Amino acid sequence: MPQFADFDQAKTWLQGHPQVRAIDLLLPDLMGILRGKRVTTAELEGVHRNGLMLPASMFALDVLGGTVQATGLGFDEGDADRVCLPLPGSLASVPWLGGHVAQMQVAMYEHDRTPFFGDPRHVLENVLGRFSALGLRPVMAVELEFYFVDRERTPEGHAQPPRQPLTGRREDKTQINSMADLDEYSEVLAAIDAAARVQALPTGTILAEYGPGQFEVNLHHVDDALLACDHAIRLKRLVKGVALQHGFEATFMPKPYRDHAGSGAHLHVSLVDADGRNIFAADDPAGSPALRHAIGGLAATMNDTMAVCAPTANSYRRFQPEAYVPLNPSWSVNNRGVAFRVPAGPPASRRVEHRLAGAEANPYLLAALVLAGMHLGITRKLDPGPVLAGNAYRDTTPTIPLSWPEALSEFERSDFVREYLGERFSRLYAQTRRGEMQDFSSYVSALEYSWYLTTS
């Protein structure tokens, strides 16, 4: 049953933060884009008691905020409201907006308080119920890559790296794990860390990635997959807000630059039993039979999940040979070229790192399908095939869908997706993505004019 927030706890928190005058109520949509409303502190008790009314069409939107009417959640039902209720423990200050604003996350329900089918958080809840039936609990951590970009675009309207805070230069080189880059952005990275502490987000390592102005923030693992995804959603807002405060933007767009690395979302997952033992633990670096079965399920369902792992037109630009992005359902130990990596470490730390998704993917849906694949593999004892050794790109023939239309078609015809995500939700997601794809494809780009206007 859903756990609803207690207003008495919120009241105590507000008493300890008398400067707060407004609360941002945050509802992540199908793409993880935050929707919602700002309410006064005086209105917060009513939100707890009666809910915040928002239209169900919040889950029928494309990335520009337009309702995809084919879903039936727009004019077909009069853009009807549902009830949104706060999540326990999600009330926190928003340091980058000043001391007077706080935030709280909400989820959508029907008026009888049953979960609304279109809310991705409830989709993940349903998948987690399957693990509860097996006496297992997922332990999860999320790694997110992103770029800092200049607020000013190029004359062509493209993104560009910001001028570095210390040198004033606009970096254009690749420097993985560069300490100089960490020094350049030390002030904003420290502000991200400080804001994360205020919001009780379990951030850990921050490292400079391959692209200019590209970084990765790691969230520590928690034994609550819903909370792990809540953390990821809140971290995205935090990074973007703090970046703006320091004069530039942050983007989780999967491939903002043609000639530089893309940004991914990597999920680290293990499973613990009722006694808290990791069922993937083994002296074998490749993990236990349960871990191999879980990877077998992920490999068998990889193509079905691409429309969630890569949900936009830009997503597919990441998938290039030797770009640390998988092209096949390969797995290995301590190898970052594969789709499913078993990181090196002591036996108790055995886990799978899922490396397919772009940073733009909705974390709840990504986690739902990753866990669903693992559940399928464990319950059917699926074989992942041999452990890959060496260069994962030696065979550069991709086996995954590498275009948006192909990925959506795989998603729509997948019995696996319908079984684990539900028929209604699967149809809703496909309709919103297909509607956006058709709209996007109708535009004539500047590049098309440059290439074809006078040559045709």
C-alpha positions as CSV (number, residue, x, y, z in Angstrom):
1,M,0.0,0.0,0.0
2,P,1.2,3.6,-0.7
3,Q,2.9,5.4,2.1
4,F,1.7,9.0,2.4
5,A,3.5,11.9,4.0
6,D,2.6,12.9,7.6
7,F,1.8,16.7,7.9
8,D,2.9,16.7,11.5
9,Q,6.4,15.9,10.4
10,A,6.2,18.6,7.7
11,K,4.9,21.1,10.4
12,T,7.9,20.3,12.7
13,W,10.3,20.8,9.7
14,L,8.7,24.2,8.9
15,Q,9.0,25.3,12.5
16,G,12.7,24.6,12.2
17,H,12.9,26.6,9.0
18,P,10.9,29.8,9.7
19,Q,12.4,31.6,6.7
20,V,10.6,29.3,4.2
21,R,7.6,30.9,2.6
22,A,6.9,28.7,-0.4
23,I,7.1,25.0,-1.3
24,D,7.7,23.7,-4.8
25,L,5.7,20.6,-5.3
26,L,7.5,18.4,-7.9
27,L,5.9,15.8,-10.1
28,P,8.3,14.0,-12.6
29,D,6.6,13.3,-15.9
30,L,7.3,10.4,-18.3
31,M,10.6,11.9,-19.3
32,G,11.5,12.8,-15.7
33,I,10.9,16.5,-16.4
34,L,9.6,18.2,-13.3
35,R,6.1,19.6,-13.4
36,G,4.0,20.9,-10.5
37,K,3.1,24.0,-8.6
38,R,4.5,26.4,-6.0
39,V,2.3,26.8,-2.9
40,T,2.6,28.8,0.3
41,T,3.5,27.2,3.6
42,A,0.0,28.0,4.8
43,E,-1.4,25.8,2.0
44,L,0.8,22.8,2.7
45,E,-1.5,21.2,5.3
46,G,-4.3,21.2,2.7
47,V,-2.0,19.5,0.3
48,H,-1.3,16.8,2.8
49,R,-4.9,16.3,3.8
50,N,-6.6,16.7,0.4
51,G,-3.9,16.5,-2.2
52,L,-2.7,18.8,-4.9
53,M,-4.9,18.7,-8.0
54,L,-3.1,18.3,-11.3
55,P,-4.4,17.0,-14.6
56,A,-3.5,13.4,-15.6
57,S,-2.3,14.9,-18.9
58,M,1.0,15.6,-17.0
59,F,1.8,12.1,-18.1
60,A,0.7,12.7,-21.7
61,L,3.2,15.4,-22.5
62,D,6.1,15.6,-24.9
63,V,9.3,17.3,-23.9
64,L,8.0,20.7,-25.0
65,G,5.0,20.4,-22.7
66,G,2.4,19.7,-25.4
67,T,-0.3,17.1,-24.7
68,V,-0.2,14.1,-27.0
69,Q,-4.0,13.8,-27.5
70,A,-3.8,10.2,-28.8
71,T,-3.3,9.1,-25.2
72,G,-6.9,10.0,-24.3
73,L,-5.7,12.0,-21.2
74,G,-6.2,15.4,-22.8
75,F,-9.5,16.7,-24.2
76,D,-11.0,13.2,-24.4
77,E,-11.5,13.3,-20.6
78,G,-11.7,17.0,-20.3
79,D,-8.1,17.3,-19.0
80,A,-9.4,15.9,-15.7
81,D,-7.5,16.3,-12.5
82,R,-6.1,13.6,-10.3
83,V,-4.8,13.8,-6.7
84,C,-1.1,14.3,-6.1
85,L,0.1,13.5,-2.6
86,P,3.5,14.3,-1.0
87,L,6.2,11.7,-0.6
88,P,7.5,11.1,3.0
89,G,10.9,12.5,3.7
90,S,11.0,14.6,0.6
91,L,10.6,18.1,2.1
92,A,13.9,20.0,1.9
93,S,15.4,23.4,1.4
94,V,16.4,24.7,-2.0
95,P,19.6,26.5,-1.3
96,W,20.1,27.9,-4.9
97,L,16.7,29.7,-4.8
98,G,17.4,31.3,-1.4
99,G,16.3,30.5,2.1
100,H,12.6,31.2,1.4
101,V,11.9,28.3,-0.9
102,A,11.7,24.6,-0.1
103,Q,10.6,21.6,-2.2
104,M,8.6,18.4,-1.8
105,Q,8.0,15.6,-4.3
106,V,4.5,14.3,-5.0
107,A,3.1,11.2,-6.8
108,M,-0.3,11.0,-8.6
109,Y,-3.3,9.0,-7.4
110,E,-6.9,8.4,-8.4
111,H,-9.4,10.2,-6.2
112,D,-9.9,7.0,-4.1
113,R,-6.1,7.1,-3.4
114,T,-5.2,4.1,-5.6
115,P,-2.1,4.7,-7.7
116,F,-2.6,6.4,-11.0
117,F,-1.5,4.0,-13.7
118,G,0.5,6.6,-15.7
119,D,2.9,7.7,-12.9
120,P,6.3,6.0,-13.5
121,R,7.0,5.8,-9.8
122,H,4.0,3.5,-9.4
123,V,5.2,1.4,-12.3
124,L,8.5,0.8,-10.4
125,E,6.5,0.0,-7.3
126,N,4.7,-2.7,-9.1
127,V,7.9,-4.3,-10.3
128,L,9.4,-4.1,-6.8
129,G,6.4,-6.1,-5.6
130,R,7.6,-9.1,-7.7
131,F,10.9,-9.1,-5.8
132,S,9.1,-8.9,-2.5
133,A,7.2,-12.0,-3.4
134,L,10.6,-13.7,-3.9
135,G,11.8,-12.4,-0.5
136,L,14.4,-10.1,-2.2
137,R,15.1,-6.4,-2.1
138,P,17.0,-4.5,-4.7
139,V,19.9,-2.3,-3.6
140,M,20.6,0.4,-6.1
141,A,22.9,3.4,-6.9
142,V,22.6,5.8,-9.8
143,E,25.5,7.5,-11.7
144,L,24.7,10.5,-13.8
145,E,26.8,12.3,-16.4
146,F,26.2,15.8,-17.5
147,Y,27.8,18.8,-19.2
148,F,28.1,22.4,-18.1
149,V,27.4,24.6,-21.1
150,D,27.5,28.3,-21.8
151,R,24.1,30.1,-21.5
152,E,24.9,31.7,-24.8
153,R,24.6,29.5,-27.9
154,T,26.8,29.6,-31.0
155,P,25.5,31.7,-34.0
156,E,24.1,28.4,-35.4
157,G,22.1,27.9,-32.1
158,H,24.4,25.0,-30.9
159,A,25.6,24.4,-27.4
160,Q,29.2,25.4,-26.5
161,P,31.4,24.8,-23.5
162,P,31.4,27.7,-21.0
163,R,34.4,29.8,-20.4
164,Q,36.3,28.2,-17.6
165,P,35.8,30.1,-14.3
166,L,39.6,30.5,-13.5
167,T,41.3,30.8,-16.9
168,G,38.4,32.3,-18.9
169,R,39.3,29.9,-21.7
170,R,36.7,27.8,-23.6
171,E,37.9,24.2,-23.3
172,D,37.5,22.0,-26.4
173,K,39.7,19.0,-25.5
174,T,39.1,15.6,-23.9
175,Q,40.6,15.1,-20.5
176,I,39.3,12.1,-18.6
177,N,39.7,12.4,-14.8
178,S,41.4,15.7,-15.2
179,M,42.3,17.3,-11.8
180,A,42.7,20.6,-13.7
181,D,39.1,20.5,-14.7
182,L,38.0,19.8,-11.2
183,D,40.1,22.8,-10.1
184,E,38.5,25.0,-12.7
185,Y,35.0,24.1,-11.6
186,S,35.8,23.6,-8.0
187,E,33.5,26.4,-6.8
188,V,30.3,25.1,-8.5
189,L,31.1,21.5,-7.7
190,A,31.5,22.4,-4.0
191,A,28.2,24.2,-4.2
192,I,26.6,21.1,-5.7
193,D,28.0,19.0,-2.9
194,A,26.8,21.5,-0.2
195,A,23.3,21.7,-1.7
196,A,23.2,17.9,-1.8
197,R,24.0,17.7,1.9
198,V,21.2,20.2,2.7
199,Q,18.8,18.0,0.8
200,A,20.2,14.7,2.3
201,L,21.1,13.4,-1.1
202,P,23.8,10.7,-0.7
203,T,26.3,12.1,-3.3
204,G,29.8,10.7,-3.3
205,T,32.5,10.9,-6.0
206,I,32.6,13.7,-8.5
207,L,34.9,13.2,-11.5
208,A,35.7,15.0,-14.7
209,E,34.5,12.9,-17.7
210,Y,35.7,12.8,-21.3
211,G,34.1,15.9,-22.7
212,P,34.8,19.6,-22.1
213,G,32.9,20.7,-19.0
214,Q,31.5,17.1,-18.6
215,F,31.3,15.6,-15.1
216,E,29.8,12.6,-13.3
217,V,28.2,12.6,-9.9
218,N,27.8,9.3,-8.1
219,L,25.0,8.6,-5.7
220,H,25.6,6.1,-2.9
221,H,23.6,2.9,-3.0
222,V,20.5,2.5,-0.9
223,D,18.3,-0.5,-0.2
224,D,15.2,1.2,-1.6
225,A,15.0,1.5,-5.4
226,L,12.2,4.1,-5.3
227,L,14.4,6.3,-3.0
228,A,17.4,5.8,-5.3
229,C,15.4,7.1,-8.2
230,D,13.9,10.0,-6.1
231,H,17.6,10.9,-5.4
232,A,18.4,10.9,-9.1
233,I,15.4,13.1,-10.0
234,R,16.3,15.6,-7.2
235,L,20.0,15.6,-8.1
236,K,19.2,16.7,-11.7
237,R,17.2,19.7,-10.5
238,L,19.9,20.5,-8.0
239,V,22.8,20.4,-10.6
240,K,20.8,22.5,-13.0
241,G,19.9,25.1,-10.4
242,V,23.3,25.4,-8.9
243,A,24.9,25.7,-12.4
244,L,22.6,28.7,-13.2
245,Q,23.5,30.3,-10.0
246,H,27.2,30.2,-11.1
247,G,26.5,31.7,-14.6
248,F,26.1,28.7,-16.8
249,E,23.7,25.8,-17.6
250,A,23.9,22.1,-16.9
251,T,22.4,19.6,-19.4
252,F,21.7,15.9,-19.2
253,M,21.2,15.8,-22.9
254,P,22.7,12.5,-24.1
255,K,24.8,13.9,-26.9
256,P,25.2,17.7,-27.0
257,Y,28.3,17.7,-29.1
258,R,29.0,15.7,-32.3
259,D,32.7,15.1,-31.5
260,H,32.6,14.6,-27.8
261,A,31.4,11.9,-25.4
262,G,27.7,11.4,-24.6
263,S,26.2,11.5,-21.1
264,G,24.9,8.3,-19.6
265,A,22.9,7.0,-16.6
266,H,24.5,3.9,-15.1
267,L,22.6,1.8,-12.6
268,H,24.4,-0.4,-10.1
269,V,22.1,-3.1,-8.7
270,S,22.4,-6.0,-6.3
271,L,19.8,-8.1,-4.5
272,V,19.6,-8.9,-0.8
273,D,17.6,-11.6,0.9
274,A,15.5,-11.3,4.1
275,D,18.7,-11.6,6.1
276,G,20.4,-8.8,4.2
277,R,22.8,-11.1,2.3
278,N,23.8,-10.2,-1.2
279,I,22.6,-13.1,-3.4
280,F,25.1,-12.0,-6.1
281,A,28.1,-12.4,-3.7
282,A,30.7,-15.0,-4.7
283,D,34.4,-15.5,-4.7
284,D,34.2,-15.8,-8.5
285,P,34.7,-12.3,-9.9
286,A,31.8,-13.0,-12.3
287,G,29.5,-13.4,-9.3
288,S,27.0,-16.1,-8.3
289,P,24.7,-18.1,-10.5
290,A,21.9,-15.7,-9.5
291,L,24.0,-12.8,-10.9
292,R,24.6,-14.5,-14.1
293,H,20.8,-15.4,-14.5
294,A,20.0,-11.7,-13.8
295,I,22.4,-10.6,-16.5
296,G,20.8,-13.3,-18.8
297,G,17.5,-11.6,-18.3
298,L,19.0,-8.2,-19.1
299,A,20.6,-9.5,-22.2
300,A,17.4,-11.2,-23.4
301,T,15.3,-8.0,-23.0
302,M,17.9,-5.3,-24.0
303,N,16.2,-4.5,-27.3
304,D,12.8,-4.3,-25.7
305,T,14.0,-1.6,-23.3
306,M,15.8,0.7,-25.8
307,A,12.8,3.1,-26.1
308,V,13.1,3.9,-22.4
309,C,17.0,3.8,-22.3
310,A,17.1,6.1,-25.4
311,P,13.8,8.0,-25.4
312,T,14.6,10.9,-27.8
313,A,16.0,11.6,-31.2
314,N,19.3,12.8,-29.8
315,S,19.6,9.6,-27.7
316,Y,20.8,7.5,-30.6
317,R,23.8,9.8,-31.4
318,R,25.5,8.2,-28.3
319,F,25.8,4.8,-29.8
320,Q,29.1,4.8,-31.5
321,P,32.0,2.2,-31.5
322,E,34.6,2.6,-28.7
323,A,32.6,5.4,-27.1
324,Y,31.9,3.5,-23.8
325,V,28.4,2.9,-24.9
326,P,27.3,-0.7,-25.5
327,L,26.2,-1.9,-28.9
328,N,25.4,-5.5,-28.0
329,P,24.1,-7.4,-25.0
330,S,27.6,-8.2,-23.8
331,W,28.8,-8.7,-20.2
332,S,32.1,-8.9,-18.5
333,V,34.1,-8.3,-15.3
334,N,35.7,-4.9,-14.9
335,N,35.2,-3.9,-18.5
336,R,33.5,-0.6,-19.4
337,G,32.8,-1.4,-23.0
338,V,30.0,-3.9,-22.3
339,A,26.3,-3.4,-21.6
340,F,26.4,-5.2,-18.2
341,R,29.5,-4.8,-16.2
342,V,30.4,-6.6,-13.0
343,P,32.7,-4.1,-11.2
344,A,35.8,-5.4,-9.6
345,G,35.8,-5.6,-5.8
346,P,35.4,-7.9,-2.8
347,P,33.0,-10.8,-3.0
348,A,30.3,-9.1,-0.9
349,S,30.2,-6.1,-3.4
350,R,29.2,-8.2,-6.4
351,R,26.6,-6.3,-8.5
352,V,25.7,-5.5,-12.1
353,E,26.3,-2.1,-13.6
354,H,23.7,-1.4,-16.4
355,R,25.5,0.9,-18.9
356,L,23.0,1.3,-21.7
357,A,20.9,4.3,-20.9
358,G,21.4,8.0,-21.6
359,A,21.3,10.5,-18.8
360,E,18.0,11.8,-20.1
361,A,16.1,8.5,-19.3
362,N,13.4,8.6,-16.7
363,P,15.1,6.9,-13.7
364,Y,11.9,5.2,-12.5
365,L,11.2,3.6,-15.8
366,L,14.9,2.7,-16.4
367,A,15.0,1.0,-12.9
368,A,11.7,-0.7,-13.6
369,L,12.9,-2.3,-16.8
370,V,16.3,-3.1,-15.5
371,L,14.8,-4.9,-12.5
372,A,12.1,-6.5,-14.6
373,G,14.8,-8.0,-16.9
374,M,16.7,-9.2,-13.8
375,H,13.5,-10.8,-12.4
376,L,12.8,-12.5,-15.7
377,G,16.4,-13.9,-15.8
378,I,16.3,-15.1,-12.2
379,T,12.9,-16.8,-12.3
380,R,13.6,-18.4,-15.7
381,K,17.3,-19.1,-15.0
382,L,18.4,-17.5,-18.3
383,D,22.0,-17.9,-19.5
384,P,23.8,-14.6,-20.4
385,G,26.4,-16.4,-22.6
386,P,30.1,-16.4,-22.1
387,V,32.0,-13.6,-20.3
388,L,33.5,-11.2,-22.8
389,A,37.2,-10.8,-22.7
390,G,39.1,-7.8,-24.2
391,N,37.7,-5.2,-26.6
392,A,33.9,-5.2,-26.5
393,Y,33.9,-3.4,-29.9
394,R,35.9,-6.0,-31.7
395,D,32.7,-7.1,-33.4
396,T,31.3,-3.7,-34.3
397,T,28.0,-5.0,-35.7
398,P,25.3,-3.6,-33.4
399,T,22.5,-5.8,-32.4
400,I,20.4,-3.2,-30.7
401,P,17.9,-0.8,-32.3
402,L,19.9,2.3,-33.4
403,S,17.0,4.5,-34.4
404,W,14.0,6.0,-32.6
405,P,11.4,4.4,-34.9
406,E,13.0,0.9,-34.6
407,A,13.3,1.1,-30.8
408,L,9.6,2.2,-30.4
409,S,8.5,-0.7,-32.6
410,E,10.5,-3.1,-30.4
411,F,8.9,-1.6,-27.3
412,E,5.4,-1.7,-28.7
413,R,5.5,-5.4,-29.7
414,S,7.2,-6.6,-26.6
415,D,5.3,-9.1,-24.4
416,F,7.9,-8.5,-21.7
417,V,7.2,-4.8,-21.5
418,R,3.5,-5.3,-21.3
419,E,3.8,-8.0,-18.7
420,Y,6.0,-5.9,-16.4
421,L,5.0,-2.3,-17.0
422,G,1.3,-3.0,-17.7
423,E,-0.7,-2.8,-20.9
424,R,-2.1,0.7,-20.2
425,F,1.1,2.2,-19.2
426,S,3.1,0.6,-22.1
427,R,0.5,2.0,-24.5
428,L,0.6,5.5,-22.9
429,Y,4.4,5.6,-23.0
430,A,4.6,4.5,-26.6
431,Q,1.9,7.0,-27.7
432,T,3.7,10.0,-26.1
433,R,7.1,9.0,-27.5
434,R,5.6,8.3,-31.0
435,G,3.7,11.6,-31.0
436,E,6.9,13.5,-30.1
437,M,8.9,11.5,-32.8
438,Q,6.4,12.4,-35.5
439,D,6.4,16.1,-34.6
440,F,10.2,16.2,-34.4
441,S,10.5,14.5,-37.8
442,S,8.3,17.0,-39.5
443,Y,10.8,19.9,-39.0
444,V,13.3,20.8,-41.7
445,S,16.7,21.4,-40.2
446,A,19.3,24.0,-41.1
447,L,21.6,21.1,-42.0
448,E,19.1,19.8,-44.5
449,Y,19.0,23.2,-46.3
450,S,22.8,23.3,-46.2
451,W,23.2,19.8,-47.7
452,Y,20.3,19.5,-50.1
453,L,18.8,22.9,-51.1
454,T,21.2,23.5,-54.0
455,T,22.4,20.0,-54.6
456,S,18.9,18.6,-55.3
